[in-house]
């Protein structure tokens, strides 16, 4: 009788396991683009299986990070990475031991002091491919030679630029923009593309634009990131020359 009861229990247990749908899961994160300053949260929604799950969050091979094991479907990434980081999430059914693995990429948080290099001279009247435009660049790129230049992005999600004469009322150029994802192969860091903030040396004239005269101009640049949501202002002068020497 005892053997029959054990067999009956095993059969019922086996039937219950067999009746569960196959384990699947969807994984999302609140990436929200480079301007998203909220904490990065990975959310897992499993379905099927027994309903008793374990979650393991691993950083993908080749990227630094730790392994986190927990029994909750939401994981707040701490600290938020400074580079796009791919996580592999393993969801295991604690009853059937079935496991599925999903991947999700967590976007970086654009914060801290701005990594910018702002030049004070350029030579648009001497178009030789060197210093033809006034460009604000990532401070890690200090070459002006276009053939050697790799445009790593600036850690900002928006900017506002004004070029004017010694009289602030005489505005020669204005521009604003927001960050975009970098082109594949250029950089893995999101932010303002280095060649996005520039002035070509032209000023308004008779309804169009012409190259300005040799002389001194001034700029006001305002950059925004998660450390400076109201913006940080940079001001200075630009020398427009007609010769590289």
Beta strands, then each sheet from edge to edge (+ up, - down):
strand 1: 24-29
strand 2: 41-47
strand 3: 53-59
strand 4: 67-70
strand 5: 74-76
strand 6: 85-93
strand 7: 99-106
strand 8: 116-118
strand 9: 121-122
strand 10: 134-138
strand 11: 158-164
strand 12: 171-178
strand 13: 198-199
strand 14: 202-205
strand 15: 208-211
strand 16: 215-225
strand 17: 228-240
sheet 1: 1+ 2- 5+
sheet 2: 4+ 3- 6+ 7-
sheet 3: 8+ 10- 13+
sheet 4: 9+ 17+ 16- 11+ 12-
sheet 5: 14+ 15-
end
